Amino acid sequence: MEPKGKTAWITGASSGIGEGLAYAMAKAGAKLILSARSADKLEEVKRKCAGLGATAAVLQLDMSDHESFPEKVKEAESFCGPIDILVNNAGIGQRGSAVETIPEVDKRIMDVNFFGPIFLTKAVLPSMIERKSGQIVITSSVFGKFGGPTRTAYAASKHAVQGWFDCLRSEVHKDGITVTVICPGYIRTNISLHALEADGSSHNKLDKGQLKGMTPDECAAKMMKVIRKNKSEAYVGGFVEVGAVYLKRFLPGLFERIIRNVKVN
Ligand SMILES: NC(=O)c1ccc[n+]([C@@H]2O[C@H](COP(=O)([O-])OP(=O)(O)OC[C@H]3O[C@@H](n4cnc5c(N)ncnc54)[C@H](OP(=O)(O)O)[C@@H]3O)[C@@H](O)[C@H]2O)c1
């Protein structure tokens, strides 16, 4: 969908990829609703979007507070009318082995990365179906396409997102709604800082993978192309991570032998 003049609601807009996408959408002429938990950071992003000439509103939202979603959708629609583009981008990472990870961490990651996007989408969909128009965008991950050490719940949440939104795409095609799943590789954001360790504490380190990754602005520019083209799925990242998606698909045995020996960070 061409974002000019459209209302785009971006979750996880206070930092990283979502923040980069907010500026790209602002430059493209979209009206923005910016969501995350950190209201102060969102206000700063809103100020910068206004500097780029965009109308933007802040809507504080916790992706694990699913019961709040119906009210949040009403609030979002009160800013500049119905939502044309919903970008389900907010997420948390993981650093911990399966055997050591406490169940609360597995559940937390599923709550934020899987149940959050699907319940928010369900709350936005009726209005899109009524208007026979809309685009749902999801920031998944290359970990939605393969798995690796220390990411069991994270990869599970992203695989679940892939499956749910693939099914949704087939259901809402008749309603003029498109579903775009974007799978980033390493992007230079704070994701590893806030990633959950096995005991639920924050990883608190900027990992090598993220440090050598592309910038959020570069990622956002590529995402904008994918959004404009209404693509169903796209991979945005470096040669190695995106190559790994194809390696898993075409040479799964070789992929398995490599991934078990890789320190994935
Ligand atoms: N960076 C990468 O290498 C990479 C690779 C593949 C996929 N991704 C995906 O990209 C998305 C964005 O991550 P990022 O890399 O930009 O990381 P980031 O800089 O840490 O940003 C994460 C965003 O999600 C928000 N968020 C986290 N928990 C939330 C909650 N419970 N409720 C509402 N918002 C919440 C954060 O805001 P608050 O803390 O203010 O709530 C922040 O705005 C995630 O879905 C992630 O899985 C990232």
Ligand as a Chemical Component Dictionary entry (heavy atoms), coordinates in Angstrom:
data_LIG
# 
_chem_comp.id                   LIG 
_chem_comp.type                 NON-POLYMER 
_chem_comp.pdbx_formal_charge   0 
_chem_comp.three_letter_code    LIG 
# 
loop_
_chem_comp_atom.comp_id 
_chem_comp_atom.atom_id 
_chem_comp_atom.alt_atom_id 
_chem_comp_atom.type_symbol 
_chem_comp_atom.charge 
_chem_comp_atom.model_Cartn_x 
_chem_comp_atom.model_Cartn_y 
_chem_comp_atom.model_Cartn_z 
_chem_comp_atom.pdbx_ordinal 
LIG N1  N1  N 0  17.357 -6.331 15.636 1  
LIG C1  C1  C 0  17.384 -7.506 15.068 2  
LIG O1  O1  O 0  18.480 -8.048 14.781 3  
LIG C2  C2  C 0  16.103 -8.207 14.710 4  
LIG C3  C3  C 0  16.177 -9.322 13.865 5  
LIG C4  C4  C 0  14.994 -9.983 13.528 6  
LIG C5  C5  C 0  13.784 -9.554 13.998 7  
LIG N2  N2  N 1  13.732 -8.464 14.832 8  
LIG C6  C6  C 0  12.418 -8.065 15.321 9  
LIG O2  O2  O 0  12.237 -6.684 15.111 10 
LIG C7  C7  C 0  11.266 -6.184 16.021 11 
LIG C8  C8  C 0  11.759 -4.873 16.604 12 
LIG O3  O3  O 0  12.925 -5.118 17.368 13 
LIG P1  P1  P 0  14.201 -4.150 17.359 14 
LIG O4  O4  O 0  15.321 -4.923 16.803 15 
LIG O5  O5  O -1 13.860 -2.842 16.773 16 
LIG O6  O6  O 0  14.483 -4.058 18.940 17 
LIG P2  P2  P 0  14.367 -2.844 19.977 18 
LIG O7  O7  O 0  15.199 -1.714 19.531 19 
LIG O8  O8  O 0  14.641 -3.474 21.299 20 
LIG O9  O9  O 0  12.838 -2.427 19.883 21 
LIG C9  C9  C 0  11.814 -3.226 20.406 22 
LIG C10 C10 C 0  10.544 -2.405 20.457 23 
LIG O10 O10 O 0  9.490  -3.235 20.975 24 
LIG C11 C11 C 0  8.883  -2.559 22.073 25 
LIG N3  N3  N 0  8.400  -3.520 23.056 26 
LIG C12 C12 C 0  9.082  -4.500 23.717 27 
LIG N4  N4  N 0  8.280  -5.117 24.585 28 
LIG C13 C13 C 0  7.062  -4.522 24.480 29 
LIG C14 C14 C 0  5.816  -4.718 25.137 30 
LIG N5  N5  N 0  5.630  -5.637 26.088 31 
LIG N6  N6  N 0  4.780  -3.922 24.779 32 
LIG C15 C15 C 0  4.918  -2.968 23.837 33 
LIG N7  N7  N 0  6.078  -2.733 23.187 34 
LIG C16 C16 C 0  7.136  -3.509 23.516 35 
LIG C17 C17 C 0  9.979  -1.673 22.661 36 
LIG O11 O11 O 0  9.425  -0.545 23.334 37 
LIG P3  P3  P 0  9.228  -0.398 24.917 38 
LIG O12 O12 O 0  10.366 -1.116 25.577 39 
LIG O13 O13 O 0  9.191  1.061  25.097 40 
LIG O14 O14 O 0  7.894  -1.030 25.200 41 
LIG C18 C18 C 0  10.672 -1.202 21.378 42 
LIG O15 O15 O 0  9.985  -0.100 20.828 43 
LIG C19 C19 C 0  11.044 -7.304 17.050 44 
LIG O16 O16 O 0  9.830  -7.949 16.780 45 
LIG C20 C20 C 0  12.207 -8.248 16.811 46 
LIG O17 O17 O 0  11.905 -9.579 17.154 47 
LIG C21 C21 C 0  14.861 -7.797 15.188 48 
# 
loop_
_chem_comp_bond.comp_id 
_chem_comp_bond.atom_id_1 
_chem_comp_bond.atom_id_2 
_chem_comp_bond.value_order 
_chem_comp_bond.pdbx_ordinal 
LIG N1  C1  SING 1  
LIG C1  O1  DOUB 2  
LIG C1  C2  SING 3  
LIG C2  C3  SING 4  
LIG C2  C21 DOUB 5  
LIG C3  C4  DOUB 6  
LIG C4  C5  SING 7  
LIG C5  N2  DOUB 8  
LIG N2  C6  SING 9  
LIG N2  C21 SING 10 
LIG C6  O2  SING 11 
LIG C6  C20 SING 12 
LIG O2  C7  SING 13 
LIG C7  C8  SING 14 
LIG C7  C19 SING 15 
LIG C8  O3  SING 16 
LIG O3  P1  SING 17 
LIG P1  O4  DOUB 18 
LIG P1  O5  SING 19 
LIG P1  O6  SING 20 
LIG O6  P2  SING 21 
LIG P2  O7  DOUB 22 
LIG P2  O8  SING 23 
LIG P2  O9  SING 24 
LIG O9  C9  SING 25 
LIG C9  C10 SING 26 
LIG C10 O10 SING 27 
LIG C10 C18 SING 28 
LIG O10 C11 SING 29 
LIG C11 N3  SING 30 
LIG C11 C17 SING 31 
LIG N3  C12 SING 32 
LIG N3  C16 SING 33 
LIG C12 N4  DOUB 34 
LIG N4  C13 SING 35 
LIG C13 C14 SING 36 
LIG C13 C16 DOUB 37 
LIG C14 N5  SING 38 
LIG C14 N6  DOUB 39 
LIG N6  C15 SING 40 
LIG C15 N7  DOUB 41 
LIG N7  C16 SING 42 
LIG C17 O11 SING 43 
LIG C17 C18 SING 44 
LIG O11 P3  SING 45 
LIG P3  O12 DOUB 46 
LIG P3  O13 SING 47 
LIG P3  O14 SING 48 
LIG C18 O15 SING 49 
LIG C19 O16 SING 50 
LIG C19 C20 SING 51 
LIG C20 O17 SING 52 
# 
